[in-house]
Structures are given as C-alpha cells and as structure tokens.
Amino acid sequence: MAEKAVVIYSGGMDSFTILNRAKNEGFDLYALTFDYGQRHSKEIQFAKRVCDELEISHKIIDITAINQLLQSSSLTSDIEIPEGHYEAANMKSTVVPNRNMILLSLAIGYAVDISANKVFYGAHSGDHAIYPDCRPDFVHAMNRVAKLANYEPVDIVTPYLNSDKTEILADGLKMGLDYGKTWTCYNGRDKACGKCGSCTERLEAFAANSATDPIAYESV
C-alpha cells in the first residue's frame, strides 16, 4: 500500500509542482485547499480542476470566519495590492498574519486523522525576504512541534525550502507539467495582472528558464 501524505495545495505554481512531484514519488495523496477569505477564489478553482483531473482526494476547507481577525493584509482586505518585487518593503502588506502556522496546524490534524505521517508544504527561498512563515527557522520549528503535538509524529516536508521559483519551475518543466493549470496572480481578474509581486516573480522564473508562461496577462 502506498504511503499516505497530505499536501497543502493552493492552486499556485509551487504547490502544483509539489503535488505532482509527490504523486510521481508514489504517495497516496490527500490535498487540502483553504478558503481563508482571500481576495478571490481563482486559485481554489484551479486547484479543484487539477485534483479532479489527477483523481486526487481533495478537500476545500472553509475557514473564512478567521478573515475578520486578519484584516491587516492586502490579501484579506480592501487594502490595495502593491506592485513590484517581493524584496520591496511595500510587499509586506501581503503578509497574512500567522497564515502558514494556521494552515499547517490544520493539515497536521488531518494527517493524524487519516494516518498519514507527512504534510507537504510549498515554502521556498523566494519568499524568505518578506514572509517569516516561509523561512527555514519557522519550518524547522514547526516540524519539531508537529512531532510533539500528537501521539503520531508528522513530518512537514518542504522539498523547495532552499530553492527559488526559477528552480521550482525548472523541476516542474522537467516533469512536463502544464503551468497553464495554475493561478498565481494576487488579483482575481480574467487575466493575470503582470505587475503584482507574485506575477513578477513568476514571469522572472519563466524568463530564466527560457520558457513561455502559458497563462494570459493584462500587462507584461
């Protein structure tokens, strides 16, 4: 029997790559997508389509009630989405307070409940500058807690913790993945904006890999 594993799957590039990598490694996957009251649900829709296509067990968890506690972020409120690179100070407005600790805690609980001993999570080095809950110190600390919080230890697996989005994309392209099945833009319009931090980093990754991004942009 294949080993069970939970994947925190947003529908974006990084988690899409991890989902497929874990599937190729033979895990019996259980994907979790969280609706925490983010500005739009496009990533969630993309996540559902991919899991349906790959026939992966998929739960979309409504935790929108927490949104009222997390209004300081531009991703969960009416604060204007900043443009530019993640290294710019203004991008700190996209930090959702304690988001990954909340999502990891729920995913660990689900893993224990279904007798899975791994939770895959898409932290990567490109996020280290702005997002404290994507940095190695946080991930290693959460991993220690995950092994203490229940009778059954759970391992938080972060294959790309020390890789940037260019390296993640390179790995996905080697696997033959179609990134037209992902949504990264912080805005939920028909086309990606091409200007927010998420779009900027994504476009840089495709350029560095001499590849063309299959999704449509308003501005590039």
C-alpha positions as CSV (number, residue, x, y, z in Angstrom):
1,M,0.0,0.0,0.0
2,A,1.2,3.5,-0.9
3,E,2.2,5.8,2.0
4,K,-0.4,8.5,2.7
5,A,0.6,12.1,2.6
6,V,-1.3,15.4,2.9
7,V,-0.5,18.3,0.5
8,I,-1.4,21.9,1.3
9,Y,-2.5,22.8,-2.2
10,S,-3.3,26.4,-3.1
11,G,-3.6,26.0,-6.8
12,G,-0.5,28.1,-7.4
13,M,2.8,27.2,-9.1
14,D,4.8,26.0,-6.1
15,S,2.1,23.7,-4.6
16,F,1.2,22.4,-8.1
17,T,4.9,21.4,-8.6
18,I,5.0,19.7,-5.2
19,L,1.6,18.0,-5.7
20,N,2.9,16.4,-8.9
21,R,6.3,15.6,-7.5
22,A,4.8,13.8,-4.5
23,K,2.4,11.9,-6.9
24,N,5.3,10.9,-9.1
25,E,7.1,9.6,-5.9
26,G,4.2,7.2,-5.4
27,F,2.4,8.8,-2.4
28,D,-1.3,8.3,-1.8
29,L,-2.2,12.0,-1.7
30,Y,-4.8,13.9,0.2
31,A,-4.9,17.6,-1.0
32,L,-6.2,20.4,1.2
33,T,-7.1,23.8,-0.2
34,F,-8.1,26.5,2.3
35,D,-10.5,29.3,1.7
36,Y,-9.5,31.8,4.4
37,G,-11.2,34.8,2.9
38,Q,-8.6,35.7,0.4
39,R,-9.4,38.4,-2.2
40,H,-10.5,35.9,-4.8
41,S,-11.2,32.2,-5.3
42,K,-9.4,31.6,-8.7
43,E,-6.6,29.6,-7.2
44,I,-9.2,27.4,-5.5
45,Q,-10.9,26.8,-8.8
46,F,-7.7,25.8,-10.4
47,A,-6.8,23.5,-7.5
48,K,-10.1,21.7,-7.8
49,R,-9.7,21.1,-11.6
50,V,-6.2,19.7,-11.2
51,C,-7.2,17.3,-8.3
52,D,-10.2,16.2,-10.3
53,E,-8.0,15.5,-13.4
54,L,-5.4,13.7,-11.3
55,E,-8.0,11.8,-9.3
56,I,-6.5,13.0,-6.0
57,S,-8.6,13.2,-2.9
58,H,-9.3,16.9,-2.4
59,K,-10.9,18.9,0.4
60,I,-11.7,22.6,0.1
61,I,-11.9,23.8,3.7
62,D,-13.9,26.9,4.5
63,I,-12.2,28.9,7.3
64,T,-13.4,32.3,6.1
65,A,-14.5,33.1,9.6
66,I,-10.9,33.8,10.5
67,N,-10.8,36.6,7.9
68,Q,-12.2,39.1,10.5
69,L,-9.1,38.5,12.5
70,L,-6.6,39.1,9.6
71,Q,-7.6,42.4,8.1
72,S,-4.1,43.9,8.2
73,S,-3.1,42.1,5.0
74,S,-3.9,43.3,1.5
75,L,-4.7,39.7,0.6
76,T,-7.6,39.5,3.0
77,S,-9.0,43.1,3.0
78,D,-9.6,46.1,0.8
79,I,-6.0,47.4,1.1
80,E,-4.6,48.0,-2.3
81,I,-2.5,45.2,-3.7
82,P,1.1,46.5,-4.1
83,E,3.1,46.2,-7.3
84,G,6.7,45.3,-7.6
85,H,9.2,42.6,-6.5
86,Y,9.0,40.7,-3.2
87,E,12.2,42.3,-1.9
88,A,10.5,45.7,-1.9
89,A,9.3,46.9,1.6
90,N,5.8,47.6,0.3
91,M,5.2,43.9,-0.3
92,K,5.0,43.4,3.4
93,S,1.3,44.4,3.1
94,T,0.7,40.9,1.5
95,V,1.7,39.1,4.7
96,V,-1.3,37.4,6.2
97,P,-0.7,37.2,10.0
98,N,0.2,33.7,11.1
99,R,-1.3,32.1,8.0
100,N,1.1,29.2,7.5
101,M,1.0,28.2,11.1
102,I,-2.8,28.1,11.0
103,L,-2.8,26.1,7.8
104,L,-0.1,23.7,8.8
105,S,-1.8,23.1,12.1
106,L,-5.0,22.1,10.3
107,A,-3.1,19.9,7.8
108,I,-1.2,18.2,10.6
109,G,-4.5,17.4,12.4
110,Y,-5.9,16.0,9.1
111,A,-2.8,13.9,8.6
112,V,-3.1,12.4,12.1
113,D,-6.8,11.7,11.5
114,I,-6.2,9.7,8.3
115,S,-3.0,8.0,9.5
116,A,-0.7,10.0,7.2
117,N,2.8,10.9,8.5
118,K,3.8,13.6,6.1
119,V,2.5,17.0,5.2
120,F,3.9,18.6,2.0
121,Y,4.1,22.4,2.0
122,G,5.5,24.8,-0.6
123,A,7.8,27.1,1.3
124,H,10.7,28.3,-0.9
125,S,13.6,30.7,-0.7
126,G,11.9,33.4,-2.9
127,D,9.5,34.1,-0.1
128,H,12.1,34.4,2.7
129,A,12.6,38.1,2.3
130,I,9.0,39.1,3.1
131,Y,7.3,36.1,4.7
132,P,8.7,34.9,8.0
133,D,6.5,31.8,7.9
134,C,8.3,30.5,4.8
135,R,11.8,30.8,6.3
136,P,13.8,27.7,7.4
137,D,13.7,28.6,11.1
138,F,9.9,28.6,11.1
139,V,9.7,25.4,9.1
140,H,12.2,23.6,11.3
141,A,10.4,24.8,14.5
142,M,7.0,23.7,13.2
143,N,8.5,20.4,12.3
144,R,9.6,19.9,15.8
145,V,6.2,20.8,17.2
146,A,4.5,18.5,14.7
147,K,6.4,15.6,16.2
148,L,5.3,16.6,19.7
149,A,1.7,17.7,19.4
150,N,0.1,14.3,18.8
151,Y,0.8,10.6,19.7
152,E,1.6,10.1,16.0
153,P,4.5,12.2,14.7
154,V,4.0,14.1,11.5
155,D,6.9,15.2,9.2
156,I,6.5,18.6,7.4
157,V,8.1,18.1,4.0
158,T,9.4,21.2,2.1
159,P,11.2,20.0,-1.0
160,Y,11.9,23.5,-2.2
161,L,12.7,25.2,1.1
162,N,16.1,26.3,-0.2
163,S,15.1,26.7,-3.9
164,D,13.7,29.8,-5.6
165,K,10.8,29.9,-8.1
166,T,13.2,29.6,-11.0
167,E,14.5,26.3,-9.7
168,I,11.0,25.1,-8.8
169,L,9.8,25.8,-12.3
170,A,12.8,24.1,-13.8
171,D,11.9,21.0,-11.8
172,G,8.3,21.2,-13.0
173,L,9.3,21.7,-16.6
174,K,11.5,18.6,-16.4
175,M,8.4,16.7,-15.2
176,G,6.5,18.0,-18.2
177,L,4.0,20.0,-16.1
178,D,1.5,22.4,-17.7
179,Y,1.6,25.6,-15.7
180,G,-1.5,26.8,-17.6
181,K,-3.3,24.8,-14.9
182,T,-2.1,27.2,-12.1
183,W,-3.0,30.7,-11.0
184,T,-0.5,32.9,-9.2
185,C,-1.7,36.5,-9.5
186,Y,-2.9,38.3,-6.4
187,N,-5.8,39.8,-8.4
188,G,-8.7,37.5,-9.5
189,R,-9.5,39.1,-12.8
190,D,-9.8,37.2,-16.1
191,K,-6.1,37.7,-16.9
192,A,-3.2,37.9,-14.5
193,C,-2.1,41.5,-13.9
194,G,1.6,41.0,-14.6
195,K,2.5,43.6,-12.0
196,C,2.0,42.3,-8.5
197,G,4.8,40.6,-6.7
198,S,3.5,37.1,-7.5
199,C,3.2,37.8,-11.2
200,T,6.6,39.5,-11.3
201,E,8.4,36.5,-9.7
202,R,6.5,34.1,-11.9
203,L,7.4,35.9,-15.1
204,E,11.1,36.1,-14.0
205,A,11.1,32.4,-13.4
206,F,9.8,31.6,-16.9
207,A,12.3,34.1,-18.5
208,A,15.2,32.5,-16.5
209,N,14.1,29.1,-17.9
210,S,13.8,30.4,-21.4
211,A,10.2,29.3,-21.4
212,T,6.9,31.0,-22.2
213,D,4.2,31.3,-19.5
214,P,1.0,29.7,-20.9
215,I,-1.4,32.0,-19.0
216,A,-2.6,35.3,-20.3
217,Y,-1.6,38.7,-18.8
218,E,-3.1,42.1,-18.9
219,S,0.4,43.7,-18.9
220,V,3.8,42.2,-19.3
